[in-house]
Amino acid sequence: MGKSMQFSRRNFLAGTALATGAGLALPTLAGSTAGMQAKAVEYGPAPGVAKLNANENPYGPSPLAIEAMTEAVKKGAYYVNSSAMTLREMIAERHGLSPEYIALSSGSSGVLTNLAMAAASEGNILGPDLFWDTTSKMGTRNSPNGIKRLAKTVDLSIDLDAMYAAIEDDTAMVQICNPNNPTGSVVSATQLKAFCLKASQKSMVLVDEAYNELTDDPEANSMVPLVKAGHNVVVARTFSKIYGLAGMRVGYMIAKPETLEIVGRYGMGSYGLNQAGIAAAIASYNDMTFLKYSKVKIIEAREMIAAAVKANGLTALPTQTSFMFVDLGKLNAEKFRAAMAEQNVLIRGIYQDYTNWSRVSTGTLPDVQMYVDAMPKVLDQLA
Ligand SMILES: Cc1ncc(COP(=O)(O)O)c(C=O)c1O
């Protein structure tokens, strides 16, 4: 038995003993709240803090989603089989597919991790140098295979020619986030389509479209038609971004049923879902009023950030998402993050070795205003 295993086993046993002890002292159900201190729980950002460090939509959930969730929690005693099927049918219908092409999970992270595990059992995952690799890291961590990255590009774009050339016999999956995170950049739809058609003959291609709805032309940017046409392409989508349901955890994958069958072997199926999340997703899916409102507000926030970046003599990558990747020049992004945090503005620090790049997400307009106000002060302070 390995050392770390022994260590964790000891902790686990200690925990069991404790839990058993606590179990003996458990009060009766009727008296269980007596004498207990009510804990202050925060479900979102603390008051006075501009939370711009995760790509959440602060305008969500939509009023229709809140109403639907309120009803759904009353049926929380029941597993989600029937409601989950309704959501799969709705998604399938929009794309002219059958529900067998849709797999739901707790956020798209669920299905993305399962797919990465399935891929890692066959070979490596190929991605650009910088992309949202969280689920592929999770999916490969117990595998001898891993993530292979392309060389950096000067403008941080995804070099599709280099990517095609890098597909090898041991490549099990090619992963592209479009738009990409943390860069916010979009690959041209025509070029990506041509790439997917070619590359999918050599390897499965995953296109993570978490931010698709925020792009200038969501339909043109989507690779779902390639799935429909039978190519070895997989698309991931989520209710966490424009739908404003990050905390309700619903995402999905669109792929050939045979692919989803393999992915399903690594997942929990509908056991990973919950009634409130499904209800919110169903109610939001066609809520165009809410979706349009959110997009307008997110773009407004984006423009405020872009103006501040320019006013402070900095530049940023063009973005079609709810975040912006700002080039701080000589300044270290971690130092900038820490100093902004002191002003109650939460943003991201360094990604990999991109030491001068700083990601900021769009939040409510007052929160973005806090970023705009703090930026010159902090830049001065760090100069
Ligand atoms: C590109 C991309 N894909 C997927 C996700 C996962 O989100 P979720 O699991 O909430 O659907 C994120 C979250 O930041 C993301 O940026």
The ligand as an SDF file (V2000), in Angstrom:
LIG
                    3D

 16 16  0  0  0  0  0  0  0  0999 V2000
  -15.2750   26.6510  -21.8000 C   0  0  0  0  0  0  0  0  0  0  0  0
  -15.9850   26.0950  -20.6150 C   0  0  0  0  0  0  0  0  0  0  0  0
  -16.5820   24.9170  -20.7120 N   0  0  0  0  0  0  0  0  0  0  0  0
  -17.2480   24.3700  -19.7040 C   0  0  0  0  0  0  0  0  0  0  0  0
  -17.3240   25.0090  -18.4880 C   0  0  0  0  0  0  0  0  0  0  0  0
  -18.0280   24.2810  -17.3860 C   0  0  0  0  0  0  0  0  0  0  0  0
  -19.1140   24.8750  -16.8680 O   0  0  0  0  0  0  0  0  0  0  0  0
  -20.3030   24.0720  -16.2300 P   0  0  0  0  0  0  0  0  0  0  0  0
  -19.7870   22.8010  -15.6500 O   0  0  0  0  0  0  0  0  0  0  0  0
  -20.8290   24.9780  -15.1860 O   0  0  0  0  0  0  0  0  0  0  0  0
  -21.2560   23.8090  -17.3560 O   0  0  0  0  0  0  0  0  0  0  0  0
  -16.7120   26.2590  -18.3150 C   0  0  0  0  0  0  0  0  0  0  0  0
  -16.7580   26.9510  -17.0140 C   0  0  0  0  0  0  0  0  0  0  0  0
  -16.1310   27.9380  -16.7680 O   0  0  0  0  0  0  0  0  0  0  0  0
  -16.0320   26.8120  -19.4180 C   0  0  0  0  0  0  0  0  0  0  0  0
  -15.4270   27.9910  -19.3490 O   0  0  0  0  0  0  0  0  0  0  0  0
  1  2  1  0
  2  3  1  0
  2 15  2  0
  3  4  2  0
  4  5  1  0
  5  6  1  0
  5 12  2  0
  6  7  1  0
  7  8  1  0
  8  9  2  0
  8 10  1  0
  8 11  1  0
 12 13  1  0
 12 15  1  0
 13 14  2  0
 15 16  1  0
M  END
$$$$
